[in-house]
Structure formats: C-alpha cells, structure tokens
Amino acid sequence: MRAFPKDFVWGVACASYQCEGAWNEDGKGPNIWDDFCHDPTARHIRDGSSGDVACDSYHRCREDVALMKEHGVKAYRFSISWARVIPDGDGPVNEKGFAYYDGLVNQLLEAGIQPMVTLYHWDLPSALHHKGGWLNRQIVEAFGRYARIVARHFAGRVKTYMTINEPQCVTSLGYGSGEHAPGLKLSQRELARIYHILCLAHSEAQRQIKAVDPQALVGIVPCGRLCYPRQDTPENREAAYRATFDLSRDWVFTHNIVLDSLIRKGYDPSIPAVLRQFADTIDPADWTQMETPDFIGINVYNGVMVDQTGSAVENYPGFPLTGCKWPVTPEVMRYAPQNIYRRYGLPIYITENGLSCNDRVHLDGQVHDPDRIDFLHRYLLELKKGMDEGAPVKGYLQWSFLDNFEWSLGYTERFGVVYVDYPTGRRIPKDSARWYAQVMNTNGECL
Ligand code: BGC
C-alpha cells in the first residue's frame, strides 16, 4: 500500500502503574492504585495481583529502550507517576523520582525515540484522594502545579504532553462502577461534577505547561462510544456521527462529555436532565477557563456498528472477539478519526490501539501471535482509508509494547507485542513485534 505521510509518528504506549513497579522505592508516595490493590478488605483485581513489580520497567528501563530501538519505534508514549515526583501530590518534589524519568527520557532521545508524556494515567497520589480527589476542586491547582513542574523540568526534551488519559474511565470506572481505583460508586450528578473538574484540571495544566514551555504541544486523550456505519452511504455515515455524540444515550461514556466542554465551551443540547441540572449550577466564568487542546488523542479498541437510524446493530453470534472478548471492529478506525475531526477540527493521534491475546511461549521458545498481527493489520488498513478521506491523523501508538498490569484484570490479559515472563521479568519479542517493526520501518508501505 502507499506509504503514510512522511512525518507520520509510529510508536508504542504504556502507563506508569501498568509497567514501572518499584511502588515504594526512592521516595515515591502511595497512589490510589497501590491502595486499591493492597486493600485487605476486598479483592479488586481478578488474579489478586498488583502493580508492585509489574514489568519492573523502573529497573529495566535501559533494556526496554534498547528493545524499542531495535524494533524501529519512533515514539514512546508513557505516563509519569504523579506520586513518584510529588509524593503527596501538592507538596515537595522528589528529585529521585525525577531522576528515573530523566534516565528514561535521555535514553529515549539518545535512541532517536520521541518521548510523549501523559501526566495522568489514573494513579492519583493517595494524599490527594484523601482530600477528596477529583471531587475536590482544589485538585485543579495541584494538577496545574504538577504539570508546570514537569514541563519546566523537561523543557527542550519533551515536546508533546497529554494531560489526562481517558477522563471517561477515570470517572465511570473509578467513581461510577467502582471497578477501578478509588472504587467509589457515586451518583450521576457527582459524576457530572467530576467531569467538570477534570476539564478544568486539563485546562489549568495546559496553561501552566505553555507558561514554562510555549513550544510544547498539549493534548488530551478522551475515550467513549465510537460508532461506525453498517453501510458506507452518506445517510448511514451521518447516523454514525450523530450516534457517536448523542448524549441522550449514555452520556457518561462519550467523547464529547469532555471535548465539548474544552472546545465548544459548553454541553451539547442533547444532554439529559441530570446533566442539565448540573450545568445550571456551573459558574459561567468556568467556561471561559476551558482550554482547547492542540491535538486530540483517541484510544481506539472497538466500535459500535449502527444502522441508518443510528440504532446499534447487534453483533451476530460468533462475532470475532479478542482475548478479553472485545469485538474486533476494524472499520471504527476509518470513521472515528473523521467524526472526531468533523466535530472539533483538531489534529488527531491514535494514542492507543491493540488487543489482548492468550499468548504463551511455544515449544520453539517463541511467542507466535498471528491474531495480533491480523488485528493490527486490519485496523491500520482502515486507518489509512480514513486518512485518505481527510482525517488529519499525525501518529499511531500501539498499545502496548510490553505485556503489563491490565488494571482490574491484573496479569490475566496480555496486550504487548513483547511478552513478559513475569516470574523472571524476561522479555520475549512476539512475532507481532517483528511485524510491527517492519510496518514502522517501511512507514506502512508493507501493509
Ligand atoms: C487504557 C489502558 C488499558 C487499555 C486496555 C485503555 O483504556 O488507557 O491503560 O490498558 O485501555 O484495556
């Protein structure tokens, strides 16, 4: 196939709690995921595990960066553990925590790999949680301060930031269903308030980053329902667009519950009563505080097929599924970037895409994962179609380089192109790592 644009960014992504380990080393403060996994009163994680050691990337950073380089990775999206660099979230800075990220960033730069930093990938310092976490508006200032400290520290080395990963999961899983830390089950009204605070926090962080590093690009990574048309007709495309952003369906898990606030400075008229009531309590000055990001990161795993009326088409029995039983729907990769672009007009990065497979080491000592290769191949072909049809996608980051701690599913799901043998920490590149290396090295021409 024709190559991707010359400056297209190919890479991989991960998050601090999922891969670092070293949960209590070198002055790191505890965070809500440490507490959630260690909770003696309940087993929140399917296999009873935690991120205490995870992939031990904290100690194996050099080896991991070397592996990335060997595979032709051009960009690495990783997150900073807030409690590692500011143990209680809003107090003194922990220089040893920064030393770890200095090592990582410098090694990446030496390897010719662009560091892309996420500031918040769910591991809130426990001390801030005890002050109310994302329900307490004071967190806006603390997050802004943290962002400023990080951006000042890395100015000239890190050029791309993402403030918050998936505010929708932070809210709906952490404070709604309670499946994720901090494990709360709050009302929809309170969820609306959390969304609003997250948007204010993004905005404050963006201002603070720009104040100390005006060249930095600042994005956000929302998630939520992504619909794609059953048939490629103008009517069906329109229905898919509308269904993606219709807040009267499930407003909690939509991209626009966040992006409309930041970019359109208000809610869509389709908001349900609970959100309308909350909206009425918002100080109008808040809307002027909202910052439009420089780009939008979208995490694309699967989508909802809709018909001409926008109704979801049920998947047929035996529909293709991944290891953790998520539907395989490559078409979403063609339409989602176009729909997000149509509504917001901003450049897009695919900040995550991938799947879990039941990978294991085969008799020959290798890890063969044809399902992953087929999945990524299909999604990338569709991505290119969407780009050819006008979506300005600047880069693609596969989730994930290493197998890692998959939140409430523990180590039961493997998303990596590199296998991690957890008892020894040994890394074994899977077949998909070699395949993806070829994709990156040929700028997609081999697809
Ligand atoms: C999250 C990742 C997670 C992945 C797979 C995304 O929602 O950002 O942290 O591992 O999905 O579940």
Boltz pocket constraint, residues with backbone or C-beta under 6 A from the ligand:
constraints:
  - pocket:
      binder: B
      contacts: [[A, 15], [A, 18], [A, 165], [A, 166], [A, 169], [A, 299], [A, 352], [A, 399], [A, 405], [A, 406], [A, 407], [A, 415]]
      max_distance: 6.0
